[in-house]
Amino acid sequence: MRCFVVVNPRAHGGRTGRGRAALEQTLRNRGLDAELFETTAPGDATRAVGALSPGAFDTVICAGGDGTLFEVVNGLMARPLETRETLGVLPMGTGNAFARDLGLEPGDTDTAMEMILAGDSRPVDVAEVQGRAGRFHFINILGAGFVVRAGRAAQALKALGRGAYTLGALAALARLPALPMRIELDGVPLDVSDTLFVQVANSRFTGTRFLMAPEARIDDGLLDLVHVRRLPRPRILRLFPTIYDGLHVKEPEVTVRRARHVRLLAPDGLDCMADGEFHGVTPLDIQCLPSQIRCLARAPGHP
């Protein structure tokens, strides 16, 4: 197996960069024919993966977190489907939400390496987003509203490690504006006029351990939309712990719907966050593209 390994040295507060020598040694010990590429600026991974020579590599391995994976996925999606390399994930970032849907805990590079070496793959869906700034893709989740404020707060706290997302969410509670959003699901309007936040999910988790869309599946050809209407701050504090186990979706203020096509129409110019990256502004047109990438992982239901 010939592998192109994308390493983000800034991931997990710089811990990934400091672990590069150990990663190289592990790759050698496992007998992988690997070429390492270290990112130095935003967009590096997308450009490098998108520019790979056809047939030069069998697999592209992402060594970082969800933001690094976002760039790698966009690089892969720039390549023809019939020759697109398989994707391997080494969960070495602060947030490794998508990796959890592959059965990987953050930092569990041993299990991830075993998956890569086994060579078993499964098809996964990718979401395509069209907006006024062009097209991009995400594989995990896209959010707008309060979750973006929480993400910005978490970014400033990443030096604290994987608790940054929880602390960021709590810090963002200081301001809770209601959003007059307009959303369509498969062409049907959804009543969401008084919105705290909305998430469009391809996989179940966001951040580190937030089980945002507990019924989402990465291979069902559908996106799960999670909408939370504006709440009083004390109610949010009571609701917040339930996100860790997905029980928030049972609350009356939370609506979950599934669709192949989601349109975030209003308000105009609202910042969004995709796979941990601040990317895109409303209005956005989001479509699920089934079975776009083959991901090295155990088959569903495998122990």
C-alpha positions in Angstrom: 0.0 0.0 0.0 1.4 3.3 -1.1 0.3 6.1 1.2 0.3 9.9 1.1 0.2 11.0 4.7 -1.0 14.5 5.5 0.3 15.8 8.8 -1.0 19.0 10.4 1.7 20.0 12.9 -0.6 22.5 14.6 -3.3 20.0 15.3 -4.2 19.3 19.0 -2.4 22.4 20.1 0.9 21.5 18.4 1.0 18.0 19.9 0.7 16.4 16.4 3.7 18.2 15.2 5.7 17.2 18.2 4.7 13.6 17.5 5.8 13.5 13.9 9.0 11.6 14.6 7.1 8.9 16.4 4.6 8.7 13.6 7.3 8.3 11.0 8.8 5.5 13.1 5.4 3.8 13.5 4.8 3.9 9.7 8.3 2.3 9.1 7.7 -0.3 11.7 4.4 -1.2 10.2 6.0 -1.6 6.8 3.9 1.1 5.1 5.3 2.8 1.9 4.5 6.3 3.0 5.3 9.8 1.9 4.6 12.5 4.5 3.4 15.9 3.7 3.4 18.5 6.5 1.0 21.5 6.1 2.2 25.0 6.8 -0.9 27.1 5.9 -4.6 26.8 5.5 -5.5 25.1 2.2 -2.2 23.2 1.9 -3.8 19.8 2.4 -6.6 20.4 -0.2 -4.1 21.7 -2.8 -1.6 18.8 -2.1 -4.2 16.0 -2.3 -5.9 17.5 -5.2 -2.7 17.7 -7.2 -1.5 14.1 -6.6 -0.6 12.2 -9.8 -3.2 9.7 -10.8 -2.3 6.2 -9.5 0.7 7.4 -7.5 -0.9 6.5 -4.2 -3.5 4.0 -3.0 -4.5 5.8 0.1 -4.5 9.3 1.6 -4.1 9.3 5.3 -5.2 12.3 7.4 -3.0 12.8 10.6 -4.8 15.5 12.4 -8.3 16.5 13.5 -11.6 17.4 11.9 -10.2 20.6 10.3 -7.4 18.7 8.6 -9.9 16.0 7.5 -12.1 18.8 6.0 -9.2 19.9 3.8 -8.2 16.3 2.8 -11.8 15.5 1.9 -12.0 18.6 -0.3 -8.8 17.6 -2.0 -10.1 14.1 -2.6 -13.4 15.4 -4.0 -11.4 17.4 -6.6 -10.3 14.1 -8.0 -12.2 11.8 -10.4 -14.5 9.4 -8.6 -13.2 6.4 -10.5 -9.6 7.0 -9.5 -10.2 8.6 -6.1 -7.8 7.2 -3.4 -9.1 5.6 -0.3 -9.1 7.6 2.9 -7.4 6.6 6.2 -7.9 8.5 9.4 -5.3 8.9 12.3 -7.3 10.8 15.0 -4.5 13.1 16.2 -6.4 16.4 16.6 -8.3 18.2 19.3 -11.7 17.2 17.8 -11.9 13.9 16.0 -15.7 13.7 15.6 -15.8 11.8 12.3 -13.3 9.3 13.5 -15.8 8.2 16.2 -18.1 7.0 13.5 -15.3 4.7 12.4 -15.0 3.4 16.0 -11.9 5.4 16.8 -11.3 7.3 20.0 -9.2 10.5 19.9 -5.5 9.6 20.0 -6.2 5.9 19.3 -3.6 5.7 16.5 -2.8 2.0 17.2 -6.3 0.9 16.3 -6.4 3.4 13.4 -3.2 1.9 12.0 -4.6 -1.6 12.3 -7.6 -0.5 10.2 -5.3 1.0 7.6 -3.1 -2.0 7.4 -6.1 -4.4 7.1 -7.1 -2.5 4.0 -10.8 -3.0 4.5 -12.9 -0.1 3.3 -16.5 1.1 3.3 -18.2 3.7 1.1 -19.2 7.0 3.0 -21.3 9.9 1.9 -20.1 13.4 1.5 -22.1 16.7 1.6 -21.7 19.1 -1.2 -22.2 22.8 -0.4 -22.9 25.6 -3.0 -22.8 29.2 -1.9 -22.0 32.6 -3.3 -18.3 32.0 -2.7 -18.3 28.7 -4.7 -18.5 25.0 -3.8 -17.0 23.0 -1.0 -17.6 19.7 0.8 -17.9 18.4 4.3 -17.9 14.8 5.7 -18.9 15.5 9.3 -21.2 18.4 10.1 -22.1 22.0 9.2 -23.5 24.4 11.7 -24.8 28.0 12.0 -25.8 30.1 14.9 -24.8 29.5 18.5 -22.5 26.6 17.5 -20.3 29.0 15.5 -20.0 31.3 18.5 -19.0 28.3 20.6 -16.6 27.1 17.9 -14.8 30.5 17.9 -14.6 30.5 21.7 -13.2 26.9 21.6 -10.6 27.9 19.0 -9.2 30.4 21.5 -9.0 27.7 24.1 -7.4 24.8 22.1 -4.3 25.0 24.2 -6.4 23.5 27.0 -6.8 20.3 25.0 -10.0 18.3 24.2 -12.0 20.1 26.9 -11.9 23.3 24.7 -15.1 22.5 23.0 -17.1 22.2 26.2 -15.5 25.4 27.6 -16.2 27.2 24.4 -19.8 26.3 24.4 -20.2 27.5 28.0 -18.4 30.7 27.2 -20.7 31.4 24.2 -23.7 31.4 26.5 -23.0 35.0 27.3 -24.8 36.1 24.1 -27.8 34.2 22.8 -29.4 36.1 19.9 -32.4 34.5 18.2 -32.0 33.9 14.4 -35.0 34.4 12.0 -33.9 31.5 9.8 -35.5 30.1 6.7 -34.7 26.4 5.9 -36.0 24.1 3.2 -35.7 20.3 3.3 -36.1 18.5 0.0 -38.0 21.6 -1.2 -40.4 21.8 1.8 -40.1 24.8 4.2 -39.4 24.1 7.9 -40.8 26.4 10.5 -37.6 27.6 12.3 -38.2 31.3 12.7 -36.9 31.5 16.3 -33.5 29.7 16.1 -30.7 29.2 18.5 -28.6 27.0 16.2 -28.9 24.5 13.4 -26.6 21.6 12.4 -26.6 19.7 9.2 -25.0 16.4 10.0 -23.6 13.6 7.9 -22.1 11.8 11.0 -23.2 11.6 14.6 -20.6 13.6 16.6 -19.4 17.2 16.7 -16.5 18.7 18.7 -15.0 16.0 20.8 -17.9 14.1 22.5 -21.1 16.0 21.5 -23.5 13.3 20.1 -25.3 16.0 18.1 -27.2 13.7 15.6 -27.4 10.3 17.3 -29.3 8.6 14.4 -27.1 10.0 11.6 -25.4 7.5 9.4 -22.3 8.1 7.2 -23.6 5.8 4.4 -27.4 6.2 4.2 -27.6 8.9 1.5 -29.2 11.3 3.9 -28.3 14.4 6.0 -29.7 14.8 9.5 -30.8 18.4 10.3 -30.8 19.2 14.0 -32.6 22.5 14.9 -32.7 24.0 18.4 -35.0 27.0 19.0 -34.0 29.8 21.2 -34.1 29.0 24.9 -33.7 30.9 28.2 -30.1 30.6 29.4 -31.1 28.4 32.5 -32.9 26.0 30.2 -29.8 25.7 28.0 -27.6 24.9 31.0 -30.0 22.1 31.9 -30.1 20.8 28.4 -26.4 21.1 27.7 -25.3 17.9 29.5 -27.8 15.8 27.5 -25.9 16.5 24.2 -23.1 14.1 25.4 -25.4 11.1 25.1 -27.8 12.4 22.4 -30.8 12.7 24.7 -31.3 16.4 23.7 -33.2 15.2 20.6 -36.0 14.1 22.8 -36.6 17.6 24.2 -39.5 19.7 22.8 -37.2 22.5 21.8 -35.2 20.3 19.4 -36.3 19.2 16.0 -34.6 16.5 13.9 -35.4 15.9 10.3 -33.7 13.9 7.5 -33.3 15.0 3.9 -31.2 14.6 0.8 -31.2 18.3 0.1 -31.0 21.1 2.7 -31.2 24.8 1.9 -30.2 27.4 4.5 -31.9 30.5 2.9 -31.9 33.2 5.6 -30.7 35.3 7.2 -28.3 36.5 4.6 -24.6 36.5 5.4 -24.7 34.2 8.5 -21.3 32.6 9.2 -21.2 28.8 9.2 -18.7 26.2 10.5 -18.0 23.0 8.6 -16.0 20.2 10.1 -14.5 22.5 12.7 -13.5 25.1 10.1 -15.2 28.5 9.7 -16.3 28.2 6.2 -19.3 29.5 4.2 -22.0 32.0 4.8 -25.7 31.8 4.1 -27.5 31.3 1.8 -26.2 27.7 1.2 -27.5 24.8 -0.8 -26.4 21.5 0.7 -26.8 18.1 -1.0 -25.8 14.6 0.2 -23.7 12.8 -2.4 -23.8 9.0 -1.6 -20.8 6.8 -1.5 -18.3 9.4 -2.6 -15.2 8.2 -0.7 -14.1 4.8 0.4 -12.8 5.0 4.0 -10.5 2.5 5.6 -12.5 1.2 8.4 -14.1 -1.9 9.9 -17.4 -2.8 8.3 -20.5 -1.7 10.2 -21.2 -4.0 13.1 -17.6 -5.3 13.2 -16.4 -5.7 16.9 
